Amino acid sequence: MQPSERAPFAQLVTDVLAYYRQDASRFVLDLWWGACQSFELSQIRQAMQRHATDAEHGRFAPRVADVVRILAGTAADRAALAWGKTLEAMGSVGAYTDVVFDDPAIHATVLDLGGWPKVCRTDLKELSYLQHRFCESHRAYTGRGSFDYPRCLGGDRSPDSEYAKVGLSPPRIAFIGNAERARVVYEGGSAAGKTAVRFHTLQALAAAPRAVTHMSSAAPRAATHVTSAAPQPMQRAAAPTGTGPAQPRPGALRAAPAVRRPAYHQGVANQPLNTTAERTYHP
């Protein structure tokens, strides 16, 4: 919606809430405007009508989530529709052409799956697993709201410099879905990729963490000093002078009592035996 449509939008929300006997405060109107600004005013009217005639949800006053659910669907619904759009482009466009979708979450998801050429060349046996990974990643990106994404999914073709050497223009980019939204996605994306990569010299890296290294080197010494001052649980308390044997502290380890081992003695040498010397056991 355009800023000029804010007044009729506020009147629409006020009338709908009045139907459910609720008031529309300034905060409520600002919340509705910020959440529904990406939709058209006609779409908001249709969503309000559909909510009022819904037998399950229409008994209660509409909220922002109800309108978004009607117009954009849930996260699972959007992921399923995005997979269908991507699957159709895989077959109709192919891996050799650069593509731009009208959904930035598709760009980020395809890049996480290995890139556009790899996705297009997925074996049919692995297609169901690819769909599962695609939907999970797409829901994660749409749930974040704001994220980085590449402005274009590059195909498996020669770079633009090779076309310039022979005097040819680069191949045209295929825009998938709504052309206007795809243009907005292309302009808002990053040319370098989804993840920012920065390079630093060794001198800059060596000079930056000096203060942190000084603090981290002092930490082990303080920990060692505290550890040495802690009591040793394995030592027994010394018995006071003139008293009986020292009693162990509660919780301290006690020494196991001495076990008397049986003694074996050789029998008399001149006593007649059958084969070997007799051994007697003395407990």
C-alpha positions in Angstrom: 0.0 0.0 0.0 1.0 3.6 -0.6 1.2 6.2 2.2 -1.8 8.0 0.7 -3.9 4.9 1.4 -3.3 4.9 5.2 -6.5 6.9 6.0 -8.8 4.5 4.1 -6.9 1.5 5.6 -7.4 2.9 9.1 -11.1 3.4 8.5 -11.4 -0.2 7.2 -9.7 -1.6 10.3 -11.8 0.6 12.6 -15.1 -0.5 10.9 -14.1 -4.2 11.1 -13.2 -4.0 14.8 -16.4 -2.1 15.5 -18.3 -5.0 14.0 -16.8 -7.2 16.7 -17.5 -4.5 19.4 -13.9 -3.5 19.8 -12.2 -0.1 19.8 -9.3 0.8 17.5 -6.6 2.7 19.4 -3.7 4.5 17.8 -1.3 1.7 18.7 -3.6 -0.9 17.1 -3.8 1.1 13.9 -0.1 1.6 13.7 0.4 -2.1 14.3 -2.0 -3.0 11.5 -0.4 -0.6 9.1 3.2 -1.8 9.7 2.2 -5.4 9.3 0.0 -5.1 6.2 1.8 -2.4 4.3 3.3 -4.9 1.9 -0.2 -5.9 0.7 -2.7 -4.1 -1.5 -5.7 -2.4 0.1 -8.0 -4.5 -2.1 -6.3 -7.6 -0.8 -6.9 -6.5 2.8 -10.6 -6.0 2.1 -10.9 -9.4 0.7 -9.0 -10.9 3.6 -11.4 -9.2 6.1 -14.4 -10.5 4.2 -13.0 -14.0 4.1 -12.3 -13.9 7.9 -15.8 -12.7 8.7 -17.3 -15.5 6.7 -15.0 -18.2 8.1 -17.1 -20.6 10.2 -14.2 -21.4 12.5 -12.2 -18.2 12.9 -14.9 -15.6 12.0 -16.5 -15.8 15.5 -13.6 -13.7 16.9 -12.2 -10.3 15.9 -9.5 -10.5 13.2 -5.8 -10.1 14.2 -2.8 -9.3 12.1 -1.8 -13.0 12.0 -5.2 -13.9 10.6 -4.9 -11.5 7.7 -1.3 -12.7 7.0 -2.4 -16.3 7.1 -5.2 -15.7 4.6 -3.1 -13.6 2.2 0.4 -15.2 2.5 -0.4 -18.6 4.1 1.6 -20.2 6.9 5.3 -20.9 6.7 4.7 -24.5 5.6 2.3 -23.2 2.8 4.8 -20.7 1.5 7.6 -23.3 1.5 5.5 -25.8 -0.4 4.5 -23.2 -3.0 8.2 -22.1 -3.3 9.3 -25.7 -3.9 6.7 -26.0 -6.7 7.9 -22.8 -8.3 11.6 -24.0 -8.1 10.8 -27.5 -9.4 9.1 -26.0 -12.4 12.0 -23.7 -13.1 14.4 -26.6 -12.8 12.7 -28.3 -15.7 11.8 -25.3 -17.9 14.9 -23.1 -17.5 17.7 -25.6 -16.7 21.1 -25.4 -15.1 22.8 -23.4 -17.8 20.9 -20.1 -17.3 21.0 -17.5 -14.6 17.7 -17.2 -12.7 16.1 -14.6 -10.4 13.1 -15.6 -8.4 10.5 -13.3 -6.9 11.2 -14.8 -3.4 14.5 -14.0 -1.8 14.2 -17.0 0.5 14.5 -19.3 -2.6 17.8 -17.7 -3.4 19.2 -18.3 0.1 17.8 -21.8 0.2 19.1 -22.9 -3.2 22.6 -21.5 -2.3 22.6 -23.6 0.9 21.7 -26.7 -1.2 24.8 -26.3 -3.3 23.8 -23.8 -6.0 21.5 -23.7 -9.0 23.3 -26.1 -11.3 23.6 -28.8 -8.5 20.0 -28.5 -7.6 18.9 -28.9 -11.3 21.1 -32.0 -11.7 19.7 -33.8 -8.6 18.9 -37.5 -9.2 15.3 -38.5 -9.2 15.9 -40.9 -6.4 17.1 -38.0 -4.2 14.4 -35.5 -5.2 12.1 -36.2 -2.2 15.0 -35.7 0.2 15.9 -32.4 -1.6 12.3 -31.3 -1.2 12.5 -31.9 2.5 15.7 -29.9 2.9 14.4 -27.1 0.7 11.2 -26.7 2.7 13.0 -26.8 6.1 15.5 -24.2 5.0 12.8 -22.0 3.4 10.8 -22.0 6.6 13.9 -21.0 8.5 14.6 -18.0 6.3 11.0 -16.8 6.2 10.8 -17.0 9.9 13.9 -14.8 10.4 12.3 -12.0 8.3 15.6 -10.3 7.4 18.6 -12.2 5.9 21.3 -11.9 3.2 20.9 -13.6 -0.1 22.5 -13.5 -3.6 20.8 -11.3 -6.1 21.1 -13.9 -8.8 21.5 -17.7 -9.0 24.2 -18.3 -11.5 24.0 -21.1 -14.0 26.7 -23.4 -15.3 28.0 -21.2 -18.1 31.1 -19.2 -19.0 31.8 -16.0 -17.2 30.9 -12.7 -18.8 34.5 -11.9 -19.6 34.6 -14.8 -22.1 31.6 -13.4 -24.0 33.2 -10.0 -24.1 36.3 -11.4 -25.7 34.4 -12.6 -28.7 32.2 -9.6 -28.9 29.0 -11.2 -27.5 26.7 -10.0 -24.8 26.1 -12.2 -21.8 23.1 -14.5 -21.8 19.8 -13.0 -20.5 18.7 -13.7 -17.0 15.4 -15.7 -16.5 13.0 -14.0 -14.1 10.8 -16.5 -12.4 7.4 -15.5 -11.0 6.3 -11.9 -10.7 8.6 -9.8 -12.7 8.3 -6.7 -10.6 9.0 -8.5 -7.3 11.9 -10.4 -9.0 13.4 -7.0 -10.0 13.1 -5.9 -6.3 14.8 -9.1 -5.2 17.6 -8.6 -7.7 18.2 -5.0 -6.6 18.2 -5.9 -2.9 20.5 -8.9 -3.2 24.2 -9.2 -2.8 26.5 -9.6 -5.7 29.2 -11.3 -3.7 27.0 -14.0 -2.2 25.0 -14.8 0.9 27.9 -14.9 3.4 30.3 -12.0 3.6 33.9 -12.9 3.3 36.7 -10.4 4.3 40.4 -10.7 4.0 42.9 -9.2 6.4 46.7 -9.0 6.5 48.7 -10.8 9.2 49.9 -7.4 10.5 46.3 -6.3 11.2 45.4 -9.6 12.8 48.5 -9.5 15.0 47.9 -5.9 16.2 44.1 -6.2 16.8 43.9 -8.8 19.6 46.7 -7.5 21.8 44.5 -6.3 24.6 42.4 -9.4 24.6 45.6 -11.6 24.7 46.9 -9.7 27.7 43.6 -10.2 29.6 43.4 -13.9 28.7 47.0 -14.5 29.8 46.3 -13.1 33.2 43.3 -15.2 33.8 45.1 -18.6 34.1 47.4 -17.1 36.7 44.5 -15.9 38.9 42.8 -19.2 38.5 46.0 -21.1 39.5 46.3 -18.9 42.6 42.8 -19.6 43.7 43.2 -23.3 43.1 46.4 -23.5 45.2 44.6 -21.8 48.1 41.7 -24.2 48.1 41.7 -27.0 50.7 42.7 -30.5 49.7 40.0 -32.9 50.4 42.3 -35.9 50.5 44.3 -34.7 53.5 43.3 -35.7 57.0 43.1 -33.2 59.8 46.0 -33.3 62.3 45.0 -34.7 65.7 45.4 -32.3 68.6 48.1 -32.8 71.1 47.1 -35.0 74.2 44.0 -36.4 72.6 43.1 -39.7 71.1 43.4 -40.6 67.4 42.2 -38.0 64.9 38.6 -38.4 63.6 38.1 -38.0 59.9 36.2 -34.9 58.7 32.6 -35.5 57.5 32.7 -36.3 53.8 36.5 -37.1 53.7 37.8 -40.3 52.2 38.5 -43.0 54.8 41.3 -45.6 54.5 40.2 -49.1 53.9 40.9 -51.5 56.9 43.8 -53.9 56.6 42.7 -57.3 55.3 44.4 -60.3 56.9 45.6 -62.6 54.1 45.8 -66.3 54.6 49.3 -67.8 55.2 50.4 -70.9 53.5 53.2 -73.0 55.2 55.2 -75.8 53.8 54.6 -79.2 55.5 57.2 -81.2 57.2 59.8 -82.4 54.7 60.4 -85.9 56.2 56.7 -86.7 56.5 55.6 -89.3 53.9 53.5 -87.9 51.2 51.9 -89.3 48.1 53.3 -87.1 45.3 53.9 -83.5 46.4 54.6 -81.5 49.5 51.7 -81.1 51.8 50.4 -77.5 52.3 48.3 -76.7 55.3 46.0 -73.7 55.5 46.0 -71.5 58.7 43.3 -68.9 58.8 
